[in-house]
């Protein structure tokens, strides 16, 4: 499996490395149900996660079909529901 | 390997522990939500909740008008064991933030 994931920025090579590298970064978490969760602003980030993909995030916004549905002060998401975790590039925030 | 590594990396479950004996909001599968006091939980997110209000949301589509009718049903339960595999999300109760 060498070579897989080398497109990813810099040092991450395995999923485990990715999970170590994203703590404290802004992410988008998409669930199996299609709902996705983002930090409410670029400074709002993933607090921590574990090997089961359980996730803790601050100031999370919930989007269903692209529409903002809910906001949470802190959110713990059970890992089995997670479809993916994606990092977000820190560019100028597009107006929401 | 890398320079700094905390001796005890905090897991999401450690942070849920901070909510013990506090009221929390739980989102479950099947469009259900719970609000109650967290008495206990485990790594599966099995939980014991007290003084719980459950909200079930259903969306009906009218055959003729195709309008969506959103209904919520609520019930209160004094003491509840929640099986962890149904849990999607846990959060402190939604507050009116400043």
N, CA and C atoms of all chains as a GROMACS GRO file, in nm:
protein
  582
    1UNK      N    1   0.082  -0.120   0.000
    1UNK     CA    2   0.000   0.000   0.000
    1UNK      C    3   0.085   0.125   0.000
    2UNK      N    4   0.213   0.114  -0.035
    2UNK     CA    5   0.294   0.235  -0.036
    2UNK      C    6   0.250   0.320  -0.153
    3UNK      N    7   0.258   0.448  -0.134
    3UNK     CA    8   0.219   0.540  -0.240
    3UNK      C    9   0.076   0.586  -0.224
    4UNK      N   10  -0.006   0.510  -0.157
    4UNK     CA   11  -0.144   0.557  -0.139
    4UNK      C   12  -0.143   0.673  -0.039
    5UNK      N   13  -0.210   0.780  -0.074
    5UNK     CA   14  -0.222   0.890   0.021
    5UNK      C   15  -0.109   0.989   0.010
    6UNK      N   16  -0.016   0.968  -0.081
    6UNK     CA   17   0.095   1.064  -0.089
    6UNK      C   18   0.050   1.196  -0.147
    7UNK      N   19  -0.067   1.198  -0.210
    7UNK     CA   20  -0.116   1.326  -0.260
    7UNK      C   21  -0.155   1.418  -0.145
    8UNK      N   22  -0.190   1.360  -0.032
    8UNK     CA   23  -0.234   1.439   0.082
    8UNK      C   24  -0.121   1.526   0.131
    9UNK      N   25  -0.155   1.644   0.181
    9UNK     CA   26  -0.054   1.743   0.213
    9UNK      C   27   0.053   1.687   0.306
   10UNK      N   28   0.174   1.687   0.261
   10UNK     CA   29   0.290   1.664   0.346
   10UNK      C   30   0.304   1.524   0.402
   11UNK      N   31   0.283   1.516   0.533
   11UNK     CA   32   0.339   1.402   0.604
   11UNK      C   33   0.243   1.284   0.622
   12UNK      N   34   0.114   1.301   0.593
   12UNK     CA   35   0.023   1.192   0.627
   12UNK      C   36   0.036   1.080   0.525
   13UNK      N   37   0.048   0.958   0.576
   13UNK     CA   38   0.058   0.845   0.487
   13UNK      C   39  -0.050   0.742   0.514
   14UNK      N   40  -0.088   0.728   0.636
   14UNK     CA   41  -0.189   0.628   0.670
   14UNK      C   42  -0.308   0.700   0.732
   15UNK      N   43  -0.423   0.634   0.734
   15UNK     CA   44  -0.538   0.695   0.802
   15UNK      C   45  -0.505   0.733   0.946
   16UNK      N   46  -0.426   0.653   1.014
   16UNK     CA   47  -0.393   0.685   1.153
   16UNK      C   48  -0.316   0.816   1.161
   17UNK      N   49  -0.226   0.837   1.065
   17UNK     CA   50  -0.152   0.964   1.064
   17UNK      C   51  -0.246   1.081   1.040
   18UNK      N   52  -0.341   1.061   0.951
   18UNK     CA   53  -0.438   1.166   0.924
   18UNK      C   54  -0.512   1.204   1.051
   19UNK      N   55  -0.559   1.102   1.124
   19UNK     CA   56  -0.634   1.129   1.246
   19UNK      C   57  -0.549   1.203   1.349
   20UNK      N   58  -0.421   1.173   1.353
   20UNK     CA   59  -0.335   1.246   1.446
   20UNK      C   60  -0.317   1.389   1.402
   21UNK      N   61  -0.321   1.414   1.272
   21UNK     CA   62  -0.285   1.547   1.224
   21UNK      C   63  -0.401   1.645   1.227
   22UNK      N   64  -0.524   1.597   1.241
   22UNK     CA   65  -0.636   1.690   1.225
   22UNK      C   66  -0.686   1.751   1.355
   23UNK      N   67  -0.633   1.706   1.469
   23UNK     CA   68  -0.677   1.768   1.594
   23UNK      C   69  -0.652   1.918   1.588
   24UNK      N   70  -0.752   1.996   1.623
   24UNK     CA   71  -0.734   2.140   1.625
   24UNK      C   72  -0.752   2.206   1.491
   25UNK      N   73  -0.786   2.130   1.389
   25UNK     CA   74  -0.808   2.191   1.258
   25UNK      C   75  -0.956   2.197   1.226
   26UNK      N   76  -0.997   2.294   1.145
   26UNK     CA   77  -1.138   2.299   1.104
   26UNK      C   78  -1.169   2.184   1.008
   27UNK      N   79  -1.281   2.119   1.034
   27UNK     CA   80  -1.316   2.002   0.954
   27UNK      C   81  -1.463   2.004   0.917
   28UNK      N   82  -1.496   1.921   0.818
   28UNK     CA   83  -1.634   1.889   0.786
   28UNK      C   84  -1.651   1.741   0.816
   29UNK      N   85  -1.754   1.709   0.891
   29UNK     CA   86  -1.781   1.569   0.923
   29UNK      C   87  -1.912   1.531   0.857
   30UNK      N   88  -1.910   1.432   0.772
   30UNK     CA   89  -2.033   1.389   0.708
   30UNK      C   90  -2.074   1.256   0.766
   31UNK      N   91  -2.202   1.243   0.796
   31UNK     CA   92  -2.252   1.120   0.855
   31UNK      C   93  -2.312   1.031   0.748
   32UNK      N   94  -2.330   0.904   0.784
   32UNK     CA   95  -2.393   0.809   0.693
   32UNK      C   96  -2.532   0.856   0.650
   33UNK      N   97  -2.598   0.930   0.739
   33UNK     CA   98  -2.733   0.974   0.709
   33UNK      C   99  -2.736   1.090   0.610
   34UNK      N  100  -2.617   1.146   0.577
   34UNK     CA  101  -2.613   1.257   0.483
   34UNK      C  102  -2.603   1.393   0.548
   35UNK      N  103  -2.626   1.400   0.679
   35UNK     CA  104  -2.613   1.526   0.751
   35UNK      C  105  -2.466   1.559   0.763
   36UNK      N  106  -2.431   1.687   0.750
   36UNK     CA  107  -2.292   1.717   0.782
   36UNK      C  108  -2.278   1.827   0.886
   37UNK      N  109  -2.164   1.826   0.950
   37UNK     CA  110  -2.136   1.913   1.063
   37UNK      C  111  -2.009   1.991   1.036
   38UNK      N  112  -2.015   2.120   1.059
   38UNK     CA  113  -1.896   2.203   1.041
   38UNK      C  114  -1.877   2.291   1.163
   39UNK      N  115  -1.753   2.333   1.184
   39UNK     CA  116  -1.729   2.435   1.284
   39UNK      C  117  -1.794   2.564   1.238
   40UNK      N  118  -1.848   2.640   1.333
   40UNK     CA  119  -1.926   2.759   1.297
   40UNK      C  120  -1.843   2.868   1.234
   41UNK      N  121  -1.716   2.866   1.257
   41UNK     CA  122  -1.629   2.961   1.187
   41UNK      C  123  -1.495   2.894   1.171
   42UNK      N  124  -1.407   2.957   1.098
   42UNK     CA  125  -1.280   2.890   1.069
   42UNK      C  126  -1.198   2.865   1.194
   43UNK      N  127  -1.230   2.940   1.299
   43UNK     CA  128  -1.152   2.918   1.420
   43UNK      C  129  -1.210   2.804   1.503
   44UNK      N  130  -1.328   2.759   1.464
   44UNK     CA  131  -1.392   2.652   1.540
   44UNK      C  132  -1.347   2.520   1.483
   45UNK      N  133  -1.296   2.437   1.568
   45UNK     CA  134  -1.224   2.322   1.516
   45UNK      C  135  -1.265   2.192   1.583
   46UNK      N  136  -1.202   2.087   1.531
   46UNK     CA  137  -1.215   1.956   1.590
   46UNK      C  138  -1.136   1.954   1.721
   47UNK      N  139  -1.203   1.924   1.830
   47UNK     CA  140  -1.134   1.920   1.958
   47UNK      C  141  -1.052   1.792   1.970
   48UNK      N  142  -1.118   1.678   1.949
   48UNK     CA  143  -1.043   1.553   1.954
   48UNK      C  144  -1.124   1.441   1.890
   49UNK      N  145  -1.054   1.332   1.866
   49UNK     CA  146  -1.124   1.214   1.816
   49UNK      C  147  -1.045   1.092   1.859
   50UNK      N  148  -1.108   0.975   1.844
   50UNK     CA  149  -1.039   0.854   1.884
   50UNK      C  150  -1.042   0.753   1.770
   51UNK      N  151  -0.993   0.633   1.798
   51UNK     CA  152  -0.978   0.533   1.693
   51UNK      C  153  -1.109   0.480   1.639
   52UNK      N  154  -1.218   0.504   1.710
   52UNK     CA  155  -1.348   0.462   1.660
   52UNK      C  156  -1.414   0.570   1.574
   53UNK      N  157  -1.340   0.679   1.551
   53UNK     CA  158  -1.394   0.796   1.483
   53UNK      C  159  -1.502   0.866   1.564
   54UNK      N  160  -1.512   0.840   1.694
   54UNK     CA  161  -1.589   0.930   1.779
   54UNK      C  162  -1.524   1.067   1.771
   55UNK      N  163  -1.605   1.171   1.765
   55UNK     CA  164  -1.553   1.305   1.739
   55UNK      C  165  -1.607   1.402   1.842
   56UNK      N  166  -1.523   1.494   1.887
   56UNK     CA  167  -1.571   1.606   1.967
   56UNK      C  168  -1.538   1.734   1.892
   57UNK      N  169  -1.637   1.818   1.875
   57UNK     CA  170  -1.617   1.944   1.804
   57UNK      C  171  -1.679   2.058   1.884
   58UNK      N  172  -1.622   2.177   1.866
   58UNK     CA  173  -1.678   2.294   1.931
   58UNK      C  174  -1.763   2.372   1.833
   59UNK      N  175  -1.862   2.441   1.884
   59UNK     CA  176  -1.940   2.536   1.803
   59UNK      C  177  -1.975   2.475   1.667
   60UNK      N  178  -2.048   2.369   1.672
   60UNK     CA  179  -2.077   2.292   1.552
   60UNK      C  180  -2.208   2.336   1.489
   61UNK      N  181  -2.208   2.344   1.358
   61UNK     CA  182  -2.332   2.371   1.287
   61UNK      C  183  -2.372   2.248   1.207
   62UNK      N  184  -2.500   2.222   1.206
   62UNK     CA  185  -2.552   2.103   1.140
   62UNK      C  186  -2.618   2.142   1.010
   63UNK      N  187  -2.578   2.082   0.901
   63UNK     CA  188  -2.634   2.114   0.769
   63UNK      C  189  -2.706   1.993   0.713
   64UNK      N  190  -2.831   2.012   0.676
   64UNK     CA  191  -2.907   1.906   0.611
   64UNK      C  192  -2.944   1.957   0.473
   65UNK      N  193  -2.906   1.883   0.369
   65UNK     CA  194  -2.927   1.928   0.231
   65UNK      C  195  -2.871   2.067   0.208
   66UNK      N  196  -2.757   2.096   0.269
   66UNK     CA  197  -2.695   2.226   0.250
   66UNK      C  198  -2.757   2.336   0.331
   67UNK      N  199  -2.861   2.305   0.405
   67UNK     CA  200  -2.925   2.410   0.485
   67UNK      C  201  -2.884   2.400   0.631
   68UNK      N  202  -2.854   2.513   0.690
   68UNK     CA  203  -2.819   2.514   0.830
   68UNK      C  204  -2.941   2.481   0.914
   69UNK      N  205  -2.926   2.380   0.995
   69UNK     CA  206  -3.041   2.336   1.073
   69UNK      C  207  -3.028   2.368   1.221
   70UNK      N  208  -2.908   2.351   1.274
   70UNK     CA  209  -2.891   2.358   1.419
   70UNK      C  210  -2.752   2.402   1.453
   71UNK      N  211  -2.738   2.455   1.571
   71UNK     CA  212  -2.603   2.487   1.618
   71UNK      C  213  -2.585   2.423   1.756
   72UNK      N  214  -2.467   2.373   1.780
   72UNK     CA  215  -2.439   2.311   1.908
   72UNK      C  216  -2.316   2.374   1.971
   73UNK      N  217  -2.321   2.395   2.103
   73UNK     CA  218  -2.205   2.450   2.171
   73UNK      C  219  -2.087   2.355   2.167
   74UNK      N  220  -2.114   2.231   2.197
   74UNK     CA  221  -2.014   2.124   2.183
   74UNK      C  222  -2.089   2.007   2.127
   75UNK      N  223  -2.024   1.927   2.046
   75UNK     CA  224  -2.093   1.811   1.993
   75UNK      C  225  -2.002   1.690   1.998
   76UNK      N  226  -2.055   1.580   2.047
   76UNK     CA  227  -1.985   1.453   2.044
   76UNK      C  228  -2.059   1.365   1.947
   77UNK      N  229  -1.990   1.318   1.847
   77UNK     CA  230  -2.054   1.238   1.744
   77UNK      C  231  -2.003   1.096   1.753
   78UNK      N  232  -2.096   1.000   1.757
   78UNK     CA  233  -2.056   0.860   1.770
   78UNK      C  234  -1.995   0.813   1.640
   79UNK      N  235  -1.882   0.748   1.650
   79UNK     CA  236  -1.801   0.718   1.533
   79UNK      C  237  -1.868   0.633   1.428
   80UNK      N  238  -1.958   0.544   1.468
   80UNK     CA  239  -2.016   0.454   1.367
   80UNK      C  240  -2.102   0.529   1.266
   81UNK      N  241  -2.144   0.651   1.302
   81UNK     CA  242  -2.227   0.728   1.210
   81UNK      C  243  -2.147   0.807   1.109
   82UNK      N  244  -2.014   0.812   1.131
   82UNK     CA  245  -1.931   0.901   1.050
   82UNK      C  246  -1.899   0.836   0.916
   83UNK      N  247  -1.930   0.908   0.809
   83UNK     CA  248  -1.894   0.862   0.676
   83UNK      C  249  -1.754   0.909   0.642
   84UNK      N  250  -1.728   1.039   0.660
   84UNK     CA  251  -1.592   1.088   0.644
   84UNK      C  252  -1.567   1.212   0.729
   85UNK      N  253  -1.439   1.238   0.747
   85UNK     CA  254  -1.393   1.361   0.810
   85UNK      C  255  -1.302   1.429   0.709
   86UNK      N  256  -1.332   1.552   0.678
   86UNK     CA  257  -1.252   1.621   0.578
   86UNK      C  258  -1.199   1.751   0.636
   87UNK      N  259  -1.074   1.782   0.605
   87UNK     CA  260  -1.023   1.911   0.649
   87UNK      C  261  -1.070   2.018   0.551
   88UNK      N  262  -1.069   2.141   0.600
   88UNK     CA  263  -1.117   2.254   0.524
   88UNK      C  264  -0.999   2.347   0.501
   89UNK      N  265  -0.979   2.392   0.378
   89UNK     CA  266  -0.869   2.484   0.352
   89UNK      C  267  -0.900   2.620   0.410
   90UNK      N  268  -0.800   2.680   0.473
   90UNK     CA  269  -0.821   2.809   0.537
   90UNK      C  270  -0.808   2.921   0.437
   91UNK      N  271  -0.904   2.929   0.347
   91UNK     CA  272  -0.906   3.044   0.254
   91UNK      C  273  -1.005   3.145   0.308
   92UNK      N  274  -1.022   3.254   0.238
   92UNK     CA  275  -1.121   3.354   0.279
   92UNK      C  276  -1.257   3.287   0.281
   93UNK      N  277  -1.327   3.305   0.392
   93UNK     CA  278  -1.453   3.234   0.407
   93UNK      C  279  -1.553   3.283   0.305
   94UNK      N  280  -1.614   3.188   0.234
   94UNK     CA  281  -1.718   3.230   0.140
   94UNK      C  282  -1.844   3.265   0.217
   95UNK      N  283  -1.913   3.366   0.174
   95UNK     CA  284  -2.028   3.417   0.248
   95UNK      C  285  -2.134   3.310   0.262
   96UNK      N  286  -2.188   3.299   0.380
   96UNK     CA  287  -2.286   3.195   0.406
   96UNK      C  288  -2.422   3.256   0.439
   97UNK      N  289   0.871   0.966   1.800
   97UNK     CA  290   0.840   1.013   1.664
   97UNK      C  291   0.835   1.165   1.660
   98UNK      N  292   0.717   1.221   1.660
   98UNK     CA  293   0.704   1.365   1.656
   98UNK      C  294   0.737   1.422   1.793
   99UNK      N  295   0.762   1.551   1.798
   99UNK     CA  296   0.813   1.616   1.919
   99UNK      C  297   0.726   1.597   2.041
  100UNK      N  298   0.606   1.662   2.038
  100UNK     CA  299   0.529   1.662   2.162
  100UNK      C  300   0.414   1.564   2.155
  101UNK      N  301   0.400   1.480   2.255
  101UNK     CA  302   0.280   1.398   2.263
  101UNK      C  303   0.233   1.400   2.406
  102UNK      N  304   0.105   1.432   2.426
  102UNK     CA  305   0.054   1.435   2.562
  102UNK      C  306   0.054   1.294   2.618
  103UNK      N  307   0.077   1.284   2.746
  103UNK     CA  308   0.076   1.152   2.810
  103UNK      C  309  -0.063   1.093   2.803
  104UNK      N  310  -0.165   1.174   2.834
  104UNK     CA  311  -0.301   1.124   2.822
  104UNK      C  312  -0.372   1.208   2.716
  105UNK      N  313  -0.389   1.153   2.599
  105UNK     CA  314  -0.463   1.224   2.495
  105UNK      C  315  -0.610   1.218   2.530
  106UNK      N  316  -0.673   1.332   2.532
  106UNK     CA  317  -0.813   1.334   2.573
  106UNK      C  318  -0.899   1.281   2.460
  107UNK      N  319  -0.984   1.189   2.494
  107UNK     CA  320  -1.074   1.135   2.394
  107UNK      C  321  -1.205   1.209   2.402
  108UNK      N  322  -1.286   1.198   2.298
  108UNK     CA  323  -1.420   1.256   2.305
  108UNK      C  324  -1.496   1.206   2.428
  109UNK      N  325  -1.475   1.079   2.466
  109UNK     CA  326  -1.548   1.026   2.580
  109UNK      C  327  -1.507   1.096   2.710
  110UNK      N  328  -1.382   1.137   2.720
  110UNK     CA  329  -1.340   1.213   2.839
  110UNK      C  330  -1.420   1.340   2.850
  111UNK      N  331  -1.448   1.399   2.736
  111UNK     CA  332  -1.518   1.526   2.740
  111UNK      C  333  -1.665   1.507   2.772
  112UNK      N  334  -1.723   1.391   2.735
  112UNK     CA  335  -1.861   1.365   2.774
  112UNK      C  336  -1.868   1.351   2.926
  113UNK      N  337  -1.762   1.298   2.984
  113UNK     CA  338  -1.761   1.282   3.129
  113UNK      C  339  -1.784   1.414   3.200
  114UNK      N  340  -1.739   1.523   3.138
  114UNK     CA  341  -1.760   1.655   3.198
  114UNK      C  342  -1.908   1.689   3.209
  115UNK      N  343  -1.991   1.621   3.129
  115UNK     CA  344  -2.134   1.650   3.130
  115UNK      C  345  -2.212   1.563   3.226
  116UNK      N  346  -2.143   1.475   3.300
  116UNK     CA  347  -2.215   1.390   3.395
  116UNK      C  348  -2.290   1.475   3.495
  117UNK      N  349  -2.412   1.432   3.526
  117UNK     CA  350  -2.500   1.506   3.617
  117UNK      C  351  -2.545   1.640   3.562
  118UNK      N  352  -2.521   1.661   3.436
  118UNK     CA  353  -2.572   1.781   3.372
  118UNK      C  354  -2.681   1.740   3.274
  119UNK      N  355  -2.762   1.838   3.238
  119UNK     CA  356  -2.861   1.810   3.135
  119UNK      C  357  -2.791   1.809   2.999
  120UNK      N  358  -2.831   1.717   2.916
  120UNK     CA  359  -2.772   1.708   2.782
  120UNK      C  360  -2.881   1.687   2.678
  121UNK      N  361  -2.839   1.707   2.555
  121UNK     CA  362  -2.925   1.683   2.440
  121UNK      C  363  -2.864   1.567   2.363
  122UNK      N  364  -2.946   1.469   2.328
  122UNK     CA  365  -2.898   1.352   2.254
  122UNK      C  366  -2.979   1.339   2.127
  123UNK      N  367  -2.908   1.323   2.016
  123UNK     CA  368  -2.977   1.299   1.890
  123UNK      C  369  -2.966   1.151   1.860
  124UNK      N  370  -3.079   1.086   1.834
  124UNK     CA  371  -3.080   0.943   1.808
  124UNK      C  372  -3.120   0.918   1.664
  125UNK      N  373  -3.099   0.792   1.622
  125UNK     CA  374  -3.151   0.753   1.492
  125UNK      C  375  -3.303   0.755   1.494
  126UNK      N  376  -3.362   0.742   1.378
  126UNK     CA  377  -3.508   0.745   1.363
  126UNK      C  378  -3.564   0.880   1.403
  127UNK      N  379  -3.489   0.987   1.379
  127UNK     CA  380  -3.541   1.122   1.401
  127UNK      C  381  -3.594   1.142   1.542
  128UNK      N  382  -3.516   1.096   1.638
  128UNK     CA  383  -3.557   1.115   1.777
  128UNK      C  384  -3.455   1.200   1.849
  129UNK      N  385  -3.504   1.275   1.945
  129UNK     CA  386  -3.414   1.356   2.026
  129UNK      C  387  -3.452   1.339   2.173
  130UNK      N  388  -3.352   1.343   2.256
  130UNK     CA  389  -3.377   1.332   2.400
  130UNK      C  390  -3.314   1.451   2.469
  131UNK      N  391  -3.381   1.499   2.571
  131UNK     CA  392  -3.319   1.597   2.660
  131UNK      C  393  -3.337   1.546   2.802
  132UNK      N  394  -3.227   1.528   2.871
  132UNK     CA  395  -3.238   1.475   3.006
  132UNK      C  396  -3.109   1.492   3.080
  133UNK      N  397  -3.108   1.444   3.203
  133UNK     CA  398  -2.989   1.455   3.288
  133UNK      C  399  -2.907   1.328   3.275
  134UNK      N  400  -2.780   1.346   3.244
  134UNK     CA  401  -2.693   1.231   3.222
  134UNK      C  402  -2.644   1.176   3.355
  135UNK      N  403  -2.686   1.054   3.387
  135UNK     CA  404  -2.640   0.992   3.511
  135UNK      C  405  -2.519   0.903   3.488
  136UNK      N  406  -2.517   0.835   3.373
  136UNK     CA  407  -2.406   0.742   3.348
  136UNK      C  408  -2.395   0.715   3.199
  137UNK      N  409  -2.275   0.676   3.158
  137UNK     CA  410  -2.257   0.635   3.018
  137UNK      C  411  -2.137   0.543   3.012
  138UNK      N  412  -2.124   0.475   2.899
  138UNK     CA  413  -2.005   0.392   2.881
  138UNK      C  414  -1.948   0.414   2.741
  139UNK      N  415  -1.848   0.333   2.706
  139UNK     CA  416  -1.777   0.358   2.580
  139UNK      C  417  -1.866   0.331   2.459
  140UNK      N  418  -1.975   0.256   2.479
  140UNK     CA  419  -2.066   0.233   2.367
  140UNK      C  420  -2.165   0.348   2.352
  141UNK      N  421  -2.157   0.442   2.445
  141UNK     CA  422  -2.256   0.549   2.457
  141UNK      C  423  -2.393   0.497   2.500
  142UNK      N  424  -2.397   0.376   2.560
  142UNK     CA  425  -2.514   0.342   2.641
  142UNK      C  426  -2.522   0.451   2.747
  143UNK      N  427  -2.643   0.496   2.777
  143UNK     CA  428  -2.656   0.603   2.875
  143UNK      C  429  -2.773   0.580   2.967
  144UNK      N  430  -2.760   0.632   3.086
  144UNK     CA  431  -2.873   0.639   3.179
  144UNK      C  432  -2.910   0.785   3.189
  145UNK      N  433  -3.034   0.814   3.155
  145UNK     CA  434  -3.080   0.952   3.161
  145UNK      C  435  -3.197   0.964   3.257
  146UNK      N  436  -3.204   1.076   3.326
  146UNK     CA  437  -3.316   1.099   3.417
  146UNK      C  438  -3.397   1.218   3.370
  147UNK      N  439  -3.528   1.216   3.406
  147UNK     CA  440  -3.618   1.327   3.370
  147UNK      C  441  -3.604   1.365   3.223
  148UNK      N  442  -3.637   1.270   3.141
  148UNK     CA  443  -3.610   1.282   2.997
  148UNK      C  444  -3.734   1.329   2.924
  149UNK      N  445  -3.712   1.416   2.826
  149UNK     CA  446  -3.818   1.445   2.730
  149UNK      C  447  -3.773   1.395   2.594
  150UNK      N  448  -3.853   1.307   2.534
  150UNK     CA  449  -3.820   1.253   2.402
  150UNK      C  450  -3.905   1.323   2.298
  151UNK      N  451  -3.843   1.362   2.189
  151UNK     CA  452  -3.915   1.427   2.078
  151UNK      C  453  -3.897   1.341   1.954
  152UNK      N  454  -4.007   1.299   1.894
  152UNK     CA  455  -4.002   1.220   1.771
  152UNK      C  456  -4.054   1.308   1.658
  153UNK      N  457  -3.976   1.321   1.553
  153UNK     CA  458  -4.014   1.408   1.442
  153UNK      C  459  -4.053   1.323   1.323
  154UNK      N  460  -4.170   1.350   1.268
  154UNK     CA  461  -4.213   1.278   1.148
  154UNK      C  462  -4.248   1.380   1.041
  155UNK      N  463  -4.221   1.343   0.917
  155UNK     CA  464  -4.258   1.428   0.805
  155UNK      C  465  -4.354   1.351   0.718
  156UNK      N  466  -4.473   1.402   0.705
  156UNK     CA  467  -4.569   1.338   0.616
  156UNK      C  468  -4.583   1.420   0.490
  157UNK      N  469  -4.599   1.354   0.379
  157UNK     CA  470  -4.619   1.424   0.253
  157UNK      C  471  -4.762   1.400   0.208
  158UNK      N  472  -4.832   1.509   0.192
  158UNK     CA  473  -4.971   1.498   0.147
  158UNK      C  474  -4.974   1.449   0.003
  159UNK      N  475  -5.056   1.349  -0.024
  159UNK     CA  476  -5.059   1.289  -0.158
  159UNK      C  477  -5.102   1.388  -0.264
  160UNK      N  478  -5.191   1.479  -0.227
  160UNK     CA  479  -5.244   1.570  -0.329
  160UNK      C  480  -5.162   1.698  -0.340
  161UNK      N  481  -5.138   1.761  -0.228
  161UNK     CA  482  -5.069   1.890  -0.233
  161UNK      C  483  -4.917   1.876  -0.229
  162UNK      N  484  -4.869   1.759  -0.198
  162UNK     CA  485  -4.726   1.733  -0.185
  162UNK      C  486  -4.659   1.823  -0.082
  163UNK      N  487  -4.741   1.878   0.007
  163UNK     CA  488  -4.674   1.958   0.108
  163UNK      C  489  -4.624   1.867   0.220
  164UNK      N  490  -4.514   1.912   0.281
  164UNK     CA  491  -4.456   1.835   0.389
  164UNK      C  492  -4.515   1.880   0.521
  165UNK      N  493  -4.569   1.785   0.594
  165UNK     CA  494  -4.624   1.818   0.725
  165UNK      C  495  -4.528   1.764   0.829
  166UNK      N  496  -4.466   1.854   0.902
  166UNK     CA  497  -4.370   1.812   1.004
  166UNK      C  498  -4.443   1.805   1.137
  167UNK      N  499  -4.436   1.688   1.197
  167UNK     CA  500  -4.501   1.672   1.326
  167UNK      C  501  -4.399   1.632   1.431
  168UNK      N  502  -4.416   1.680   1.552
  168UNK     CA  503  -4.333   1.631   1.660
  168UNK      C  504  -4.422   1.575   1.769
  169UNK      N  505  -4.377   1.463   1.821
  169UNK     CA  506  -4.446   1.397   1.931
  169UNK      C  507  -4.353   1.398   2.049
  170UNK      N  508  -4.403   1.433   2.165
  170UNK     CA  509  -4.316   1.435   2.282
  170UNK      C  510  -4.371   1.343   2.390
  171UNK      N  511  -4.280   1.288   2.468
  171UNK     CA  512  -4.324   1.218   2.589
  171UNK      C  513  -4.214   1.234   2.692
  172UNK      N  514  -4.253   1.220   2.818
  172UNK     CA  515  -4.154   1.233   2.925
  172UNK      C  516  -4.135   1.098   2.992
  173UNK      N  517  -4.012   1.071   3.027
  173UNK     CA  518  -3.976   0.944   3.090
  173UNK      C  519  -3.885   0.976   3.208
  174UNK      N  520  -3.917   0.917   3.323
  174UNK     CA  521  -3.843   0.954   3.444
  174UNK      C  522  -3.702   0.900   3.443
  175UNK      N  523  -3.687   0.775   3.398
  175UNK     CA  524  -3.557   0.711   3.410
  175UNK      C  525  -3.539   0.622   3.289
  176UNK      N  526  -3.434   0.641   3.215
  176UNK     CA  527  -3.425   0.578   3.084
  176UNK      C  528  -3.287   0.522   3.057
  177UNK      N  529  -3.282   0.400   3.008
  177UNK     CA  530  -3.158   0.341   2.959
  177UNK      C  531  -3.157   0.353   2.808
  178UNK      N  532  -3.056   0.415   2.754
  178UNK     CA  533  -3.046   0.432   2.609
  178UNK      C  534  -2.937   0.340   2.557
  179UNK      N  535  -2.969   0.258   2.458
  179UNK     CA  536  -2.867   0.170   2.400
  179UNK      C  537  -2.779   0.251   2.306
  180UNK      N  538  -2.651   0.236   2.321
  180UNK     CA  539  -2.557   0.326   2.254
  180UNK      C  540  -2.558   0.322   2.104
  181UNK      N  541  -2.598   0.209   2.045
  181UNK     CA  542  -2.585   0.203   1.899
  181UNK      C  543  -2.686   0.292   1.827
  182UNK      N  544  -2.785   0.342   1.901
  182UNK     CA  545  -2.880   0.433   1.839
  182UNK      C  546  -2.840   0.580   1.847
  183UNK      N  547  -2.732   0.607   1.919
  183UNK     CA  548  -2.694   0.746   1.943
  183UNK      C  549  -2.617   0.802   1.824
  184UNK      N  550  -2.656   0.921   1.782
  184UNK     CA  551  -2.581   0.989   1.677
  184UNK      C  552  -2.492   1.096   1.740
  185UNK      N  553  -2.550   1.181   1.824
  185UNK     CA  554  -2.478   1.298   1.872
  185UNK      C  555  -2.519   1.330   2.014
  186UNK      N  556  -2.423   1.380   2.091
  186UNK     CA  557  -2.450   1.422   2.229
  186UNK      C  558  -2.398   1.565   2.244
  187UNK      N  559  -2.476   1.648   2.312
  187UNK     CA  560  -2.435   1.787   2.324
  187UNK      C  561  -2.496   1.847   2.450
  188UNK      N  562  -2.435   1.952   2.505
  188UNK     CA  563  -2.506   2.025   2.608
  188UNK      C  564  -2.634   2.082   2.548
  189UNK      N  565  -2.737   2.107   2.628
  189UNK     CA  566  -2.863   2.152   2.570
  189UNK      C  567  -2.843   2.281   2.494
  190UNK      N  568  -2.918   2.296   2.385
  190UNK     CA  569  -2.907   2.415   2.302
  190UNK      C  570  -2.949   2.535   2.386
  191UNK      N  571  -2.861   2.632   2.391
  191UNK     CA  572  -2.892   2.752   2.469
  191UNK      C  573  -2.909   2.868   2.373
  192UNK      N  574  -2.979   2.969   2.415
  192UNK     CA  575  -2.986   3.091   2.334
  192UNK      C  576  -2.855   3.164   2.353
  193UNK      N  577  -2.764   3.145   2.257
  193UNK     CA  578  -2.630   3.203   2.269
  193UNK      C  579  -2.636   3.353   2.248
  194UNK      N  580  -2.548   3.422   2.314
  194UNK     CA  581  -2.542   3.568   2.300
  194UNK      C  582  -2.488   3.608   2.164
   0.00000   0.00000   0.00000
